[in-house]
Amino acid sequence: MKATFIHGTGDVRVAEVEKPTIAEPTDAIIKITATCVCGSDLWPYRGTDEIAEPTRMGHEYVGVVEEVGEEVSSVKPGDFVVGSFCLSDNTCEICADGYPSRCANGGFVGEAQSEYLRVPLADGTLVPTPSHPEEDLIPSLLAASDVLGTGWFAADEAQAGPGKTVVVVGDGAVGLLAILSAKQMGAERIIAMSRHADRQALAREFGATDIVEERGEEGVARIKDLTGGLGAHSVIEAVGTQESMHQAIASCRPGGYVGYVGVSHGVSLPGEELFASEVHLMGGPAPVRKYLPELIRLIFDRAIEPGKVFTKEVALDNIAEGYRAMDQREAIKVLVRP
Amino acid sequence: MKATFIHGTGDVRVAEVEKPTIAEPTDAIIKITATCVCGSDLWPYRGTDEIAEPTRMGHEYVGVVEEVGEEVSSVKPGDFVVGSFCLSDNTCEICADGYPSRCANGGFVGEAQSEYLRVPLADGTLVPTPSHPEEDLIPSLLAASDVLGTGWFAADEAQAGPGKTVVVVGDGAVGLLAILSAKQMGAERIIAMSRHADRQALAREFGATDIVEERGEEGVARIKDLTGGLGAHSVIEAVGTQESMHQAIASCRPGGYVGYVGVSHGVSLPGEELFASEVHLMGGPAPVRKYLPELIRLIFDRAIEPGKVFTKEVALDNIAEGYRAMDQREAIKVLVRP
């Protein structure tokens, strides 16, 4: 089968590999219907993360179950499934507390940009859809696999809800879908920090009520202006840099909540600033599995259309072009068809 | 009247100053019944915080109202009162959200180690006791003014409660009273990290079920051993150093809660570590005013005796000896009588 490898900075290639087979009785093999390129895939693509050897890529996927191990009971061959980018047994104490992304027996998916994928802990990781989805729902279901679930988590941890003013730092797919999430959760006001016209437009479509183009201290000052001098109740950080984390914390009012989901790169938070800010801070890999049943329902009900973040589609053979387009910000997010 | 000044490292003196008078209609003047030396007073005493000029000290106090401004309605001359170390109007949005320590119109008390104290925003800052307390309750009421309220806040933000395992990093007065707080909140297991026999004894008296003497990675390993490899549900940080913050975060399970109240000194938190830890992090100056009514009730009911942290008492004239004894760890906390 075909699979995607990264070889070095800006160097993504498709190669033939063995089709995966059941290795553990808790495995499932799925035939990928759609996968995509993640903002976090750009860290190694841009050379920020070191690449020691050619490495399989991809952690977002929807597809059809082809085969299951003998202990798998919740999905069966022929089911259309959405899976989290994190593996989880969904039964351990950490899963039970709502953090399947940190399952005591879990791990990460890392080979999804391919034709087939072996998913360990299939019962705890995959969620079957109520029926095979209509074609136009596939991008939205694929978004649920990571970027929607991640934005939803950030909004959830930031306590977005009725009466709340929410600031979203970052206008990539996760930031944009955090806007959609905050809107679904009933937030009163959603301020998107964005400088790109196309992303501002999608931000407004997803529910943003205000756009702030300023960054740094000017950006913080604008947020304070918009929130009676106090800062926002809820802030979502969806970038992962020192600047964005500072922006998020400084935009939040004392006692407020910051949910951060940008994969942290070179961030160092001064304790004095944190102590003085007095904000609730929570983030990390999103427990997407926890939210999947609700997200799938909302998508099947056509209450949300997170698939709009896919502004380009490529065939798996042409995935390098997908990486390039995202790197160059020509596309918000790229859907890949095996 | 007599008041305490710090002049430089290890140099605390009492001097005569003008007795304070009502300056704003929202002020109260109180005659201090008891004040004390705070662990945070040791930062300048030890030279960690710079002292530019002789500076008044003290932010913990109980006393009797002597005079009130014309707008003060909730306390009156003759009332025995406990006040927070933070000033708050108790009506702004931030106060209403439960963070009076960050009142939009607030500030800090800084001249309480004296005979009299002017308390701005008296209505929102002071809480009168149900009656004049019996003498033996005074240390406990004084503890409520900061160290108990601070430990309570840390335990509250760490979500200490039934079924929870709580780790307390730091065995000073705040750490010890965080143990008492977690116990009151119904925590199932409370692990005190302490190396001092006298403090371990008080920790156990306040409700600690386990003592861990190891620190650093060994300390983390011991906590993991005691929590099925997962880490604690709730962690309280009551020191304020890089080591103690790392200890706290690393001892917490994914999805768990860290409440930090040690005044941060030279702390820098790596974003990657935070992202990978995936713990809820919240701390800062404790919103003591929010908890005072409940804490005063518990003390008057003799359900708790936080005053046990005062292991030494000195007269105001002799307060330098109190600083010395705390600096040398001869006393856990020193009560001062004007």
Interface residues (C-beta under 8 A of the other chain):
Chain A: E93 I94 D97 G98 Y99 S101 R102 A104 E157 G228 G229 L230 G240 Q242 M245 R253 P254 G255 Y260 V263 S264 H265 G266 V267 S268 L269 P270 G271 E272 L274 F275 A276 S277 E278 V279 H280 L281 M282 G283 G284 P285 P287
Chain B: E93 I94 D97 G98 Y99 S101 R102 A104 E157 G228 G229 L230 G240 Q242 M245 R253 P254 G255 Y260 V263 S264 H265 G266 V267 S268 L269 P270 G271 E272 L274 F275 A276 S277 E278 V279 H280 L281 M282 G283 G284 P285
